[in-house]
Amino acid sequence: MENSVMIEHVLFLIIFILLIGMIFGKVASWLKLPDVALFLIAGVVVGQGLHLVNEPSSSFMNQFILTTGSALILFDGGRNIKLSGLRKVWITVSLLSVPGVLITCAVVAFAAHWLLGLPMMYAVLLGAIISSTDPATLIPVFKQVRIRPKVRETVESESAFNDATGSILTFSVLGAITGGHALSLGTGVMEFVQTAVGGIVVGVLVGLVLVFVTAHFKLGWLRDYATIALIVTALGAYWLGDVLHVSGFMATFVAGLIWGNHGLFKLELDDKLHEMAHFTENMTVVMRMLIFIMLGSQVNFRVILDHLWPSLAVIAIFMLLARPLTVLASALPDRKAGWRRNEILFMFWVRETGVIPAALSGMVVGMGVKYTDVIASVTFLAVLLTILLQAGTTAYVARRLGLEEKADAET
C-alpha cells in the first residue's frame, strides 16, 4: 500500500509541476522574460504560498530530478557547441571556463566570508556553486535578439564549459568539507585535474561509441533510435563517470560535444538533426520546469529575510565586481580575438546564474551539509536577480552597445 501511495504522489507531483510550468512558461513568453524566472516564482507560489508542493530537498525524487536534469542539460549544452566556431575565441573561452570560474569563486568566497560570516570553506562552497553561467537561460535570450556571432559564440560556449568546471569545483570543495580536512592548493588542484581529465576520457569514449553505432553509414544500427541514443549517452556518461569516481558532469558534457560535432568524425546525421533538436529542446524545458519549480517551492524565506542585506551585497559584488574581473582576466590576454570595448562591456553584464547552480545547491542541501540554508537562500537570490536584471535586459544592452545584428547581416 505504501508503494502505491508513493507512486501516486510522484505521478501527481510531476503532472502538477509540468502543468504549472506550462502556464507560467506562457506568461514568460508574453512578458518576454526568461522562463526560468517565472518557474522560480511558480515554485514559490505553489510551495511556500499555497503549500501544494512540499517535497523535501533530501528526498529521492528531488535528488533524482536534480541529478538527471543537470546531466541532460549539460549534455545538450555540449551538443550545441560547434568547435569550428571557437577557432578565433578559444583562448578567451578556455580562460573564462577554468581560471574565470576560480576568480569568480574566490571573489564571492571572500565577500560571503566577510559579509555573511560564513566559515571560509563554506564561503568557498557558495562561490563554487554560483560561479558558472547558464546556457539554458542564455540560448533562449539569444534567439530573441541577434548578437554579433563572435560574442554570442563566446558567451554560449563559456556557459556550457564552465558548468562542468563549476560542478567539479563544487564537489572538490564538498569532499574536503565532508572529509574534515583542509583544502590545500596543491591537493585541490591535483584532485580537480584528475576528476576533470577522468571525466573527459569517459565522455569521449562513451560519446564516440554511441554516436558511431548511431550515425555510421554502414554500422549505424541505432540510427532509427537516435533520440533514445542521446539519452543513453547523456545518462550513461554521467553514470560511468560517477562509478569511476571522476566527474560525471564533465563526462556528459564532453559526450554532448562529441554528438554535436559528429561531422568531424566523418559521421552523418543530417536526416535526424531536426528530430533530435526538437526532442532535446522539449527535454531541457521539462527539466528546467522540474528543477526550478522544485527549487522555488523549497525556499526558506525566514533565512532569506534574516540575511537579506548581506546576501544582496554579496550578489552585488558577484555581479558588478567578480564578473568584470573574470572577463578582463580572460579577454585582455587574447590578442587573437581582437576584443572591442563594447564587446567586453557586454560580457560584463551577461552572466546569468541558472540550472546547474540551482541543481548543485539542491544536491548540497539534500546532503545535510552545515550552512546550506544560507547557501541555498543566496543561490536562490542570485538565480532570480541575475535572470531578471541581466537576462531581462540583455537585448536592451546589446542594442545600446551596438552589438545587435540584422538577420540578413548575420547571414
N, C-alpha and C positions, 0 to 999 in steps of 0.2 A: 504493500500500500504506500509506503514511504517513497519508493521509486516512482510510482505513478504520480504522486503529488509533486515530486521534484521535476519530472518530465513536463507536467502541465505548467508548472511555474516557469521553467526555462522557455517553453514554447510561447507562453503569454508574454514574457518579458521581451523576447526577440520580436514578436509580431507588433507589440505595442511601441517599442522603440523605433522600429522601422516606419510605422505609420506616423508617429510624431515627427520623425526625421524628414519624411516626405513633405509634410505640411510646413515645417519650418524651413526646409530647403527651398520650397516655392516662395515663401516670404523673402528669403535671402535674395533670390533672383529678382523679385520685384524691387527690393531696396538696393540692388546692385552691390551687395556685401558678400564677402566670402562665407560660404555655407557653414564652415566650422564655428564661426562666431555665433550663429543662430542655433547650432546644435548644442553649444555650451549653455546658452540661455534656456533652450528647451529642457536640458537636463536639470537646471536649477528649478524650473517651473514644476516639472513632474516629480522631482525628487524632494528638495527642501520645501517647495511650495505646497504641492498637492499630496505629497507622500505616496505617490503611485509607484515609484521605483525606489526600492530600498535595498539594493544589492551591495553587500559589504565589499570593501576593497580586497579583502583576503580570500573571497570565495573562489572556488574553482572556475566558475563561469566567467567571472570578471578577469581573472588572470589568463584564462584561455583566450578570451577575446583580445586582450591586450597583446599577448604574445603572437597569436595567429595574425591579427590585424597588422601589427608592426612588420612582421615578416613579409606579408603580401604587399604592403605599401612600399616597403624598401625595395622589394623585387621590382615592382612597377617603376619606381624611381630610377633604378639602374637601367631598366629596359628602355626608358625614354631618352637616355643619353646616347647621342651619336658621337662616337670617338673622333670621327673625321672632322667634326665641328670644333674640336678642342685644340687643334694644332697651333693656333695663334695665341690662345689664352691658357694653355695647360699649366704654365708656371704659376699664374695667379690662382687658378683653381686648386692646384696642389697646396699652395701656401694657405689659402682660405680654409681648406678642408682638414689640415692637420695642425700646423702652428697657429692658424687662426682660431681654431676651437680651443686650443690651450690658452691663448691670450684672453679670449672671452671668459673662459672658466676661471682664470686667475683673477681678473678684474672683479667678476661677480663674487668670487670667494672672499676677497678682501673686503668688499662692500658689505656682504652678508655677515661676516665676522664682526665688523665694526658697528654696523647699524642694527642688526638683529640679535647680536650677541651669541650667534651660533659658534660652537667649538670649531676650530679651523677645518678638521676633517669633514665635518658635516656641511660646512660652508662650501668646501671644495665639491662635495657631492651635489649640492644645489647648483653650483656653477657648471658641473659636468652635465647635469640633466637638461638645463635650459640653453646649453651652448650651441646647439645645432639649429639650423633653419628648417623650413618645411616645404618640400616640393608639392605636397598635396594642397597647400594654400597658394603657392606662387603660380603654378601652372594654370589653374583656372583664372587667376588675375591676368596673366599674360595672354589669355585667349580673348579677354575683353579689350585690351589695349596693345597695339603693336609696338614693341620696343625694338630699338636698334639691335640687330641679331647678335653682335658680339657681346653686348651687355646681357641680353636675355639668356644666351647660352651659358655665360659665365655664372650668373646668379642661379639658374636652374641646376647646373651641374654641381655647383657648390652645395646647394640644398640637398642634393641626393648623396654626394660623397660624405658630407660632414655629419649626416645622420648616423652612418656606420661608425665614424670616428667618435661621435658623442656617446653612442651606446657602449663602445669598448671602454672609453674613459670612465663612464658611469660604473660599469661592473668591475673595473680595476679598483676604483676607489671603494666601492661597496665591499669587495673582497678584503681590502685592508681593514675596513671598519668591523666587519663581522668576524674577521680573523684575529682582531685585537692587537694588531701590530701597526707600527708607524709606516707611512708610505714614503719610503726614501726615493730620491730622484732616480738613482741607478736602477734599483729594483723595479720601480714603477715603469720606467722607460723600457726595460727588458721585457717585462710582462706584457706591456702594451704592444710591443713589436711582435712578440711570439703569438699573442692572441690574434692580432691583425693579419700577420702573414699566414698563420694556420687557416684563418677564415678565408683568405684569398685563394689558397690552394684548394680547399674544399669546394668553394664556389666555382672555380674554374673547372674542376673535374666533373662535378655534378652538372653544371651548365653545359659543358661540351658534350657529355654523353647523351643527355636527354635532348638537346637541340639537334644532335647528329641523327639520332634514331627517329626524330620527328621530321626534319627538313631535308635530309639527304635524298637526292633524286631517286636512287635505286633502293637504298636501305631504309628509307624513312617510313617504316611500317606503322608509326604512330601519327602519321600526318592527319588522319581523319579525327584524331583526338587532340589536336594542337592546344586547344584551350585547357583541357584537362592536364595535358603535359606541363603547361605553365604552372598550374597549382602544385603539381607533384614536384617540379623543380624548385619552386619557391620554398615550400614547406620541407621538402627533402633536404635541401641545402642547409636550412636552419637546423633541422633535427640532427643531421650528421655532424654539423659544427658543434652543437651543444653536447652531443655524445662524446666527441673527441676533446672536449674542454677547450675549444677555440671559439672565436666569435661567430655565433650563428647568424647574427645580423650582418656582419661583413660577408659571410658566405652567401646569404640570399641576395644581397646587393650585387655582388660580383656575378652570380649566376644570372641575374637580370641583365647585367651588362653584356654577357655572352649572348643571350637571346636577342637583345636589342641590336647587336652588331653581328648577327649571324652571316651577313653578306661577306664579312672579312674572311670567313672560313669557306667561301665558295658554296654556301648553302642558300637555298631559295625557299621563301615562304610567302611570296607575293600574293598568292591566291588566298592566304589565311590572314593577311595583315588587318583587313577591315574587321573580320570576325574577332580576332584577338584584341584589337584596340577597343572595340565595343564592349567585349567581355570584361577586360581589365578595368575600364573606366567605371562600369557599374559595380564591379567588385570593390574597388577602392572607395567609392561613395558609400557603399554599405558599411565598410569597416570604419570610415570616418563617422558615420552616424552612431554606430555602436560605441566606439571609443569615446567620443566627445559627449554624447548624451549621458553615458555612464559616469564620466568624469564630472560633469556638471551636477549630477544627482548626488555625488559624494562630497561636495564642497562643504567644509565646516566654516560657516560664516562667523561663528564666535571667534575662532582662531584668526580669521581674516581681519575682523574688527579689532581684535587685541593687538595686532601687529600691522595695522593698515598703513600708517605713515612711514615707518621704517621700510616696509615692503615696497611701497611706491617709490621711495628714494632709491632702493636697490634696483628697481626696474628702470628708473630714470637713468641711473649710471650704466646699466646694462644696454639701454637703447642709445644713449647720447654720448657715452664715453667708450665703452668696450667695443661697440661696432665700428666707430670711426678708426680707433686704433688698429683693429683687426684688418680693416680694408686698406689702410695706409701701409701697414707692415707687409701686406700681401701684394698690393698693386704697384707700389712705387719701385720695388726691385725688378719688376717685369718690364724691361725696356722694349722687348719684342712686341708686346701687346699695344704699346703706344696709347696708354690710357689718357683721356682728356679730363679736364676739371669737372665738367658736368656729369660725365660717366661715373667718376669717383664719388661725387656728391650723391648721385642716385643710389649707388651701392651702400652709402652710409645709411640711407633711410630704409632700404629693403632688407629686412632680416626677421621675417615673421617666425614666431615660435609656434609649433603645431603638434602634429600627430605623435612623432617619436618622443619628444619631451613629455607630452601628456601620458603616453604609454609607459615610459620609464618611471615617471612619478608614481603612477598607479602600481607598478610592479614593486617599487621600493616600499610604498605604503603597505602593500599586501604582505611584505616580509616582516613587518613589525619593527623596523629599524627606528631608533630614537630620533626625535625631532622631525619625523616625517610629516606631522601635522603642519608644521611651519613650512617645510619644503613644498608640500602639496599646495598650500594656500598661495605661496609665491609663484609657483608654476602656473596655477590657475590664472592669477592676475597677469602674469607675463604672456600667456597664450591669448587671453581676452584683449588686453591692451595693445599688444603688437598687431593683432589681427584687425582690430577696429581702427586704431590710429594709423598704422602703417599700410597694411593691405588695403584698407578702405580708401587710402589717399594715393596709392601707387600710380594710378592713371593720371591724377592731377599733377603729381610731382614730375612724372615723365614728360607731360606736356610743358610744364613751366621750364624744365631744363632742356627742352628741345630734343628729346630722345624718342618721341613718338614718330612712327613712320607710316606712310600710307600703304595700302595693300599693294598697289602697283609698283611702288618704290622698292618694297621688300622683295617682291617677285623679281 
